[in-house]
Amino acid sequence: MTDSEHQDPKKFSAKQREDLGDARLVLETAVHNLRAATSQTIDPAEAIAALQTALTMTEQTITTLRRVHQALA
């Protein structure tokens, strides 16, 4: 076995853990907005706004995940 086979996998830095925690919260909020958008009692204009907000939040989360992933590569 080579030394590279015995190395620990890369660990998240404190900043990366913080970023991932923030991304999780943003994604949970996006899910909340999606649930609100599909509610029977929501106004159609509010549903559209909730969907747009959820989309923006999801895009932010994807950007964070890509940044952390690239840093580990």
Secondary structure, 3 states (H helix, E strand, C coil): CCHHHHCCCCCCCHHHHHHHHHHHHHHHHHHHHHHHHCCCCCCHHHHHHHHHHHHHHHHHHHHHHHHHHHHHC
